[in-house]
């Protein structure tokens, strides 16, 4: 169930989201703390084309265009404001991601003196087949929508007509209600986004999800935290009960896996009276978090961290890798056993005060029995055998083995500045000059000038120091976006983030310009048509450059019947794919790229088969 060295226990993000056989995406609502725009593009390929996110399609702008065109109006992705990663190589296609992304800004908590985090990692998806039948999937993860290589945990379950437990779905509906309220009026297409969410809520009201599991039966509860009156109060859960007069606070086994910690939370778990006879407590965390703990607050725990050779594994593999990344645990898992009853919690919540009491989080509770799962079995899984085996990726440590976190105070201060800026009023206005270029005026009313922060339009090298009013001139149409890059620097510390600024004055042909940057000649148009129709024969022709040579647009008697036959079959069996062609016909403005004969052929199909354009 939890073995990191087992192909059966490991899964890919794309497998979790991939539509069931015979179904396609109807709509999807996702949440993440941090976001990589390239990862969102990969999700679009998974949901739009039912292809793996690491396939060659990620390197093909034609396939990416088709995927984004299919799903950009069907996906809403919520993330923490100020936590969008700046892509290394931004492209025009990234502009099409704007309509999917909504930043969430939670108000400052007076008690904490800082901002709680929007921290859930979850998906609610609906799929539909050609007969109109729908299936639903609910996903809870500890993983952000990034390419981070840390060790995470995921869970998903599908809707079922075999069970009747609609009450268990209610917390999902409540969570979606919170998300709908997080779509402010200045968000682009706010009304459409709220409508999509409300439609999902209405459909889920009559949907039951099922574990279909021998180990857990149907013992599960969905636990959204921090969403207001309908939030689950995790601090009152039996897992965190510290009432010494209550039998609920005691346990025989406790395993806490959390990358980030609060001293007070671990100290409460460590209270001697909570452990029954021969109780065992295990903490699995990051080495850098050990400095937050005291020996007296962990003396009942056995503590493990990932071995250095695992954390630094890519350094050991090759010094030539350009994208080497350290890896550590990022999963949040809690296992509590009392006699034969076992509680398993997983999701986004760290063992920290803010996560338990203040943040927006998503957790799942699963109930099972000792014979199926307990702390000992879990540890044997993640240790890949006995704890002392050489294969164990973890090692036993004490709080004295702590290492200092490499992130300095400067970086934390810069993060705080970006959080403040994300909550400041801001707007941008686009105006066209007399030479076909554009000026963007960005305003941050009341914001003090700050030389440590530079602002830049997306996909542009222009940058200016943060101040109340900034002007960027002579921009190309493909440099116009609601995405703006911030570079914050203090000493040797530097961070790059994308924030969204409500922008007015976009030229009506901006999306068309994106499409024209991809479908820029006749060859790329033919490639798009071949891709949409998905014909192996056409694909092989394309690879050998035989389409262009065959004179397909010069009324070739050999090639046109093949194309006509495939278009006819596709228009009948999968008309939605046929409409993808119409999208490009509408967007491509160069008449030399798409001959009139092809447009006439397309119109004939639409009129004859009554395909809506």
C-alpha positions in Angstrom: 0.0 0.0 0.0 2.8 2.4 0.9 6.0 0.8 -0.5 8.2 3.4 -2.4 10.0 0.6 -4.2 6.8 -1.1 -5.5 5.3 -0.3 -9.0 2.0 -1.3 -7.6 2.1 1.2 -4.8 3.5 4.1 -6.8 1.4 6.2 -9.2 1.7 9.1 -11.6 -0.3 12.3 -11.4 -1.7 11.7 -14.9 -2.9 8.2 -14.0 -4.9 9.7 -11.2 -6.7 12.2 -13.4 -6.9 10.3 -16.7 -10.6 9.9 -17.9 -12.0 6.3 -17.7 -12.0 4.4 -20.9 -14.8 5.6 -23.2 -15.1 8.9 -21.3 -13.8 12.4 -21.8 -13.5 15.4 -19.4 -16.7 17.2 -18.7 -15.3 19.6 -16.0 -12.6 19.7 -13.4 -12.0 21.8 -10.3 -8.5 21.6 -8.7 -6.6 23.1 -5.9 -2.9 23.5 -5.1 -0.7 25.6 -2.9 2.0 26.2 -5.4 1.6 26.0 -9.1 4.0 25.4 -12.1 2.4 26.6 -15.3 4.1 23.9 -17.3 2.7 21.3 -14.9 -0.8 22.7 -15.6 -0.1 22.4 -19.3 0.7 18.7 -18.7 -2.6 18.2 -16.8 -4.4 19.8 -19.8 -2.8 17.2 -22.1 -3.8 14.4 -19.7 -7.4 15.6 -19.4 -7.8 16.8 -23.0 -6.0 14.1 -24.9 -6.0 11.2 -22.4 -2.2 11.0 -22.8 0.5 10.7 -20.1 2.0 14.0 -18.9 5.5 12.9 -19.7 4.7 11.9 -23.3 6.3 13.5 -26.3 3.2 15.6 -26.7 4.6 17.9 -24.1 7.3 18.9 -26.6 4.9 19.4 -29.4 3.2 22.8 -29.6 0.5 21.5 -32.0 -0.6 18.9 -29.5 -0.4 21.4 -26.6 -2.6 23.8 -28.5 -5.2 21.2 -29.2 -5.2 20.1 -25.6 -5.6 23.6 -24.2 -8.3 24.4 -26.7 -10.2 21.4 -25.6 -10.1 22.0 -21.8 -9.4 25.6 -21.1 -13.1 26.3 -20.5 -13.6 23.1 -18.5 -10.8 23.4 -15.8 -10.6 25.8 -12.9 -7.4 25.6 -10.8 -7.2 27.5 -7.5 -3.8 28.3 -5.9 -2.2 30.4 -3.2 -1.6 33.9 -4.5 2.1 34.5 -5.0 2.9 30.9 -5.4 2.9 30.5 -9.2 6.3 29.5 -10.4 7.9 31.6 -13.2 8.5 29.3 -16.1 12.1 29.1 -17.4 11.0 29.4 -21.0 7.5 31.1 -21.2 5.6 30.6 -24.4 2.6 32.1 -26.1 0.6 29.0 -25.2 0.9 29.9 -21.5 -1.5 32.8 -22.2 -4.2 30.2 -22.7 -3.7 29.1 -19.1 -5.0 32.4 -17.7 -8.6 31.5 -17.9 -8.0 28.4 -15.8 -6.2 29.9 -12.8 -7.7 31.6 -9.8 -5.4 33.0 -7.0 -6.7 32.8 -3.5 -5.8 35.4 -0.9 -6.9 34.6 2.7 -7.2 37.5 5.1 -4.5 38.0 7.8 -5.3 36.1 11.0 -5.1 38.5 14.0 -4.1 35.8 16.4 -1.3 34.5 14.2 -0.3 37.9 13.0 0.2 36.5 9.5 -1.7 35.1 6.6 -3.1 31.5 6.7 -2.2 29.4 3.7 -4.6 28.1 1.0 -3.0 24.7 1.1 -5.4 21.9 -0.1 -4.3 19.7 -3.0 -7.4 18.1 -4.4 -9.4 17.5 -7.6 -13.1 17.1 -8.2 -13.7 15.8 -11.8 -16.6 14.8 -13.9 -16.3 12.7 -17.1 -18.9 12.0 -19.8 -19.3 9.4 -22.5 -20.9 9.8 -25.9 -24.2 8.6 -24.5 -24.2 11.4 -21.9 -23.5 9.1 -18.9 -21.3 10.8 -16.3 -18.8 9.5 -13.8 -17.2 11.5 -11.0 -13.8 11.3 -9.3 -12.6 12.8 -6.0 -8.8 13.1 -5.4 -6.9 14.1 -2.2 -3.2 14.5 -2.3 -0.2 16.0 -0.5 1.3 16.9 -3.8 1.3 20.4 -5.3 0.8 20.9 -9.1 4.5 21.2 -9.7 7.4 19.0 -10.9 8.8 18.7 -7.3 10.4 15.3 -6.8 9.6 15.0 -3.1 7.8 11.9 -1.8 4.0 12.4 -1.7 0.8 10.5 -1.1 -2.4 10.4 -3.1 -5.9 9.0 -2.8 -8.7 8.9 -5.3 -12.2 7.3 -5.5 -14.9 7.2 -8.1 -18.6 7.6 -8.0 -20.7 4.5 -7.7 -24.3 3.6 -8.2 -23.9 0.5 -6.0 -23.9 2.4 -2.7 -26.1 5.1 -1.3 -24.1 7.4 0.9 -24.7 10.9 -0.4 -24.1 12.4 3.1 -20.4 11.6 2.7 -20.3 13.8 -0.4 -21.7 16.9 1.4 -18.2 18.1 2.5 -17.1 18.2 -1.1 -20.1 20.4 -2.0 -19.3 22.6 1.0 -15.7 22.9 -0.2 -16.8 23.8 -3.7 -19.1 26.5 -2.1 -16.0 28.0 -0.4 -14.1 28.0 -3.7 -17.0 29.6 -5.5 -16.9 32.4 -2.9 -13.2 32.8 -3.6 -13.8 33.8 -7.2 -13.8 37.6 -6.9 -15.6 39.8 -9.4 -12.3 41.1 -10.9 -11.3 37.5 -12.0 -11.7 37.1 -15.7 -14.9 35.3 -16.6 -15.8 35.2 -12.9 -19.5 34.4 -13.7 -18.6 31.5 -15.9 -16.3 30.0 -13.3 -18.9 30.3 -10.6 -21.5 28.7 -12.9 -19.2 25.8 -13.6 -18.6 25.3 -9.8 -22.4 25.6 -9.1 -23.2 23.0 -11.8 -20.7 20.6 -10.2 -22.2 21.2 -6.8 -25.7 20.5 -8.1 -24.6 17.3 -9.8 -22.7 16.0 -6.8 -25.8 16.4 -4.6 -27.0 13.0 -5.9 -23.6 11.3 -6.2 -22.2 8.7 -3.9 -18.5 7.8 -3.8 -17.2 4.4 -3.0 -13.9 3.0 -1.7 -14.7 -0.5 -3.1 -12.0 -1.7 -0.6 -11.7 -4.9 1.4 -9.4 -3.2 3.9 -11.5 -0.1 4.5 -15.0 -1.1 3.4 -16.8 2.2 3.2 -15.3 3.7 6.3 -14.2 7.1 5.1 -14.9 10.8 5.8 -13.9 13.9 3.8 -12.5 16.6 6.0 -12.1 20.1 4.6 -10.5 22.5 7.0 -10.6 26.3 7.2 -13.6 26.9 4.9 -15.8 28.7 7.5 -18.9 27.4 9.3 -18.9 24.1 7.4 -15.3 23.3 8.0 -14.2 20.2 9.9 -12.7 21.1 13.3 -9.6 19.0 13.2 -8.4 20.3 16.6 -11.4 18.5 18.2 -10.7 15.3 16.4 -9.7 12.2 18.4 -6.2 12.4 16.8 -5.5 15.6 18.6 -7.4 15.1 21.8 -5.3 16.0 24.8 -8.0 15.6 27.5 -6.4 13.3 30.0 -9.8 12.4 31.4 -11.0 11.2 28.0 -10.2 7.6 26.9 -10.3 9.0 23.3 -6.9 10.6 23.8 -5.1 7.3 24.3 -3.6 4.9 21.7 -1.4 1.9 21.3 0.4 3.1 18.1 0.9 6.5 16.6 2.8 7.3 13.4 3.1 10.9 12.3 4.7 11.6 8.8 4.9 15.3 8.2 7.5 17.4 6.4 6.8 20.5 8.5 6.1 20.6 12.2 5.1 22.8 15.2 6.8 22.1 18.5 3.5 22.3 20.4 1.8 19.6 18.2 4.5 17.1 18.6 4.7 17.9 22.4 1.0 17.1 22.7 1.5 13.8 20.8 4.4 13.0 23.2 2.3 13.3 26.4 3.2 10.1 28.3 -0.4 9.5 29.5 -1.7 9.2 26.0 0.2 6.0 25.3 -1.3 2.8 26.5 0.8 -0.2 27.6 3.7 -0.9 25.2 2.6 2.0 23.1 4.9 3.0 20.1 5.2 6.4 18.6 7.1 7.2 15.4 7.8 10.5 13.8 9.0 10.8 10.2 10.0 14.3 9.1 12.6 16.3 7.4 16.0 16.7 9.0 15.7 20.5 8.9 12.6 20.4 11.1 14.4 18.7 14.0 15.7 22.1 15.1 12.1 23.0 16.1 11.9 20.2 18.6 13.1 19.6 22.2 14.4 16.3 23.5 11.9 16.4 26.4 9.0 16.8 23.9 10.1 13.8 21.8 11.4 11.3 24.4 8.5 8.9 23.6 9.1 9.0 19.9 11.4 7.1 17.5 12.3 9.6 14.8 13.3 9.0 11.2 14.4 11.1 8.3 15.4 10.3 4.7 19.0 9.4 4.3 21.2 12.1 2.8 22.0 9.9 -0.2 18.3 9.8 -1.0 17.8 13.5 -0.5 20.8 14.3 -2.7 20.3 11.3 -5.0 20.4 13.2 -8.3 23.8 14.7 -7.4 25.2 11.2 -7.0 23.7 10.0 -10.3 25.2 12.7 -12.5 27.0 16.0 -12.2 25.8 16.8 -15.8 22.1 16.9 -15.0 20.9 20.5 -15.5 17.7 20.2 -13.5 18.9 18.3 -10.5 16.5 18.6 -7.6 16.8 17.5 -4.0 14.0 15.3 -2.8 12.6 14.8 0.7 9.3 13.7 2.2 6.3 15.8 1.4 3.6 13.3 2.4 1.3 14.0 5.3 0.1 10.7 6.9 -1.2 10.0 10.4 -1.9 6.5 11.7 -3.5 5.9 15.1 -4.3 2.4 16.5 -6.2 1.7 19.6 -6.8 -2.0 20.2 -8.0 -3.4 16.8 -9.3 -0.1 15.5 -7.0 1.9 13.2 -7.5 5.5 12.0 -5.6 6.6 8.8 -5.5 10.3 7.9 -3.9 11.6 4.8 -4.0 14.8 2.7 -2.4 18.3 2.8 -2.3 19.0 6.6 1.2 19.2 8.2 1.6 18.5 11.9 1.7 22.3 12.6 -0.5 24.6 14.6 -1.4 26.7 11.5 -2.4 23.7 9.4 -4.6 22.2 12.1 -6.3 25.5 13.2 -6.0 28.2 10.5 -5.1 27.1 7.0 -7.5 25.9 4.3 -6.6 22.2 4.0 -8.2 19.0 2.7 -7.8 15.7 4.6 -9.3 12.3 4.4 -10.1 9.8 7.2 -10.1 6.1 6.6 -11.1 3.5 9.2 -9.8 0.0 9.2 -8.7 -2.9 11.4 -5.4 -3.9 12.8 -5.2 -7.0 10.7 -5.1 -4.9 7.5 -3.1 -1.9 8.6 -1.2 -0.6 11.6 1.9 1.4 12.5 4.2 -1.6 12.3 2.9 -2.6 8.8 3.1 0.9 7.5 6.7 1.3 8.7 7.7 -2.0 7.1 6.2 -0.7 3.8 7.9 2.7 3.7 11.2 1.2 5.1 11.0 -1.4 2.3 11.4 -4.2 4.9 12.9 -4.2 8.4 14.1 -0.9 9.8 17.7 -2.1 10.0 17.8 -3.4 6.4 20.2 -1.7 4.0 17.3 -1.0 1.6 15.6 1.3 4.2 15.7 4.8 2.7 15.2 6.3 6.2 17.5 6.5 9.1 16.9 6.8 12.9 17.9 10.2 14.3 17.5 12.4 17.4 16.7 16.1 17.7 20.5 16.6 18.1 21.0 15.6 14.5 19.2 18.7 13.3 20.6 20.8 10.4 19.8 24.4 9.7 17.3 25.1 7.0 19.1 26.7 4.0 16.3 29.3 3.6 17.4 32.4 5.3 15.5 35.2 7.0 15.9 37.3 3.9 14.0 34.8 1.8 11.2 34.5 4.3 10.9 38.3 4.3 10.7 38.4 0.5 8.0 35.8 0.6 6.1 38.0 3.1 6.5 41.0 0.8 4.9 39.1 -2.1 2.0 37.9 0.1 1.4 41.6 1.0 1.6 42.7 -2.6 -0.9 39.9 -3.7 -3.4 41.4 -1.3 -2.9 45.0 -2.4 -5.2 46.7 -4.9 -3.8 46.5 -8.4 -4.9 46.8 -12.0 -3.5 47.1 -15.5 -4.6 48.9 -18.6 -3.6 48.1 -22.2 -3.6 50.7 -24.9 -2.4 50.3 -28.5 0.0 52.8 -30.1 0.1 54.0 -33.7 2.6 51.4 -34.7 0.8 48.2 -33.8 2.6 47.9 -30.4 1.0 48.1 -27.0 1.5 50.0 -23.7 0.6 48.5 -20.4 0.1 50.7 -17.4 0.2 48.8 -14.1 -1.1 50.5 -10.9 -0.6 49.6 -7.3 -2.5 52.4 -5.5 -0.9 53.2 -2.1 2.0 50.8 -2.5 5.4 52.2 -1.4 8.2 52.0 -4.0 10.5 49.0 -3.2 13.8 48.6 -5.0 14.0 44.9 -3.9 11.1 44.0 -6.1 11.1 44.2 -9.9 7.9 43.8 -12.0 7.9 42.5 -15.6 5.2 41.6 -18.1 4.9 37.9 -18.9 7.3 36.8 -21.6 9.0 40.2 -21.7 12.5 41.3 -20.7 11.3 44.8 -19.7 11.3 45.3 -15.9 10.7 48.2 -13.5 11.0 48.7 -9.8 7.8 48.3 -7.9 6.0 51.6 -7.4 2.4 53.0 -7.5 2.4 53.4 -11.3 4.5 51.5 -13.9 4.5 51.8 -17.7 5.7 49.2 -20.1 5.9 50.3 -23.8 6.3 48.8 -27.2 5.0 45.4 -26.2 4.0 42.7 -28.8 0.5 41.2 -28.6 1.9 37.9 -27.3 3.5 39.8 -24.4 0.0 40.9 -23.1 -1.2 38.8 -20.3 -2.7 38.8 -16.8 0.5 37.0 -15.7 3.2 39.3 -14.4 6.6 38.2 -13.1 8.0 39.5 -9.8 11.6 39.2 -8.9 12.3 39.8 -5.3 16.0 40.1 -4.2 17.7 40.8 -0.9 21.4 40.1 -0.5 22.1 36.7 -2.0 18.5 35.6 -1.7 16.3 35.9 -4.8 12.9 34.5 -5.6 10.8 34.6 -8.8 7.0 34.5 -8.8 4.1 35.0 -11.2 1.1 37.0 -9.9 -2.1 37.8 -11.7 -3.2 41.4 -12.2 -6.7 42.2 -13.5 -6.1 43.7 -16.9 -8.4 45.5 -19.3 -8.0 46.5 -22.9 -6.9 43.1 -24.4 -7.1 43.2 -28.2 -9.9 40.9 -29.4 -7.5 39.0 -31.6 -5.0 38.1 -28.8 -6.0 34.4 -28.7 -6.0 34.3 -32.5 -2.4 35.6 -32.3 -1.5 32.7 -30.0 -2.9 30.2 -32.5 -1.2 31.9 -35.4 2.1 31.7 -33.6 1.7 27.9 -33.6 -0.2 27.3 -36.8 2.1 29.6 -38.8 2.3 27.9 -42.2 0.6 25.3 -44.3 2.8 22.5 -43.0 1.8 23.2 -39.3 -1.8 23.4 -40.3 -1.6 20.0 -42.0 0.1 18.7 -38.9 -2.7 20.0 -36.8 -5.4 18.4 -39.0 -3.5 15.1 -38.9 -3.2 15.3 -35.2 -6.9 16.1 -34.7 -8.1 13.3 -37.0 -5.6 10.9 -35.3 -5.1 8.8 -38.4 -2.0 6.6 -38.3 -1.7 6.7 -42.0 -1.8 10.4 -42.1 0.7 10.6 -39.3 3.1 8.4 -41.2 2.6 10.5 -44.3 3.4 13.6 -42.2 6.6 12.0 -40.8 7.8 11.4 -44.3 6.8 14.8 -45.4 4.6 13.2 -48.0 1.5 15.3 -47.3 3.1 18.4 -48.7 4.7 16.6 -51.6 1.5 14.7 -52.5 -0.2 18.0 -53.4 -3.0 17.5 -50.9 -4.1 21.1 -51.4 -3.6 20.9 -55.2 -6.6 18.5 -55.6 -4.4 15.4 -55.4 -6.5 12.4 -56.5 -4.4 10.1 -54.2 -4.4 12.1 -50.9 -7.8 13.8 -50.8 -9.9 10.7 -50.7 -7.9 9.5 -47.7 -8.4 12.8 -45.9 -12.1 13.0 -46.9 -12.8 9.4 -45.7 -11.2 10.1 -42.3 -13.0 13.4 -41.9 -16.3 11.7 -42.7 -15.7 9.0 -40.2 -14.6 11.5 -37.5 -17.5 13.8 -38.1 -20.0 10.9 -37.4 -18.2 9.1 -34.6 -16.5 11.9 -32.8 -17.9 15.3 -34.0 -16.3 17.2 -31.1 -12.9 16.4 -32.6 -14.2 17.7 -35.9 -15.0 20.9 -34.2 -11.4 21.3 -33.2 -10.7 21.9 -36.9 -13.3 24.7 -36.8 -11.4 26.4 -34.0 -8.3 26.7 -36.0 -10.2 27.8 -39.1 -11.7 30.6 -37.1 -8.4 31.6 -35.4 -5.9 31.4 -38.3 -6.0 34.7 -40.2 -3.5 34.1 -43.0 -5.6 33.0 -46.0 -2.5 31.5 -47.6 -2.2 28.9 -44.8 -5.7 27.4 -45.2 -6.9 27.2 -48.8 -10.5 28.1 -49.7 -11.1 24.5 -50.9 -10.5 23.1 -47.4 -12.8 25.7 -45.8 -15.5 24.8 -48.3 -15.0 21.1 -47.6 -15.3 21.8 -43.8 -18.5 23.8 -44.4 -20.0 21.0 -46.4 -19.5 18.6 -43.6 -20.9 20.9 -41.0 -24.0 21.7 -43.2 -24.6 18.1 -44.2 -24.2 16.5 -40.8 -25.6 19.5 -38.9 -22.4 19.9 -36.8 -22.6 23.0 -34.7 -19.7 25.4 -35.4 
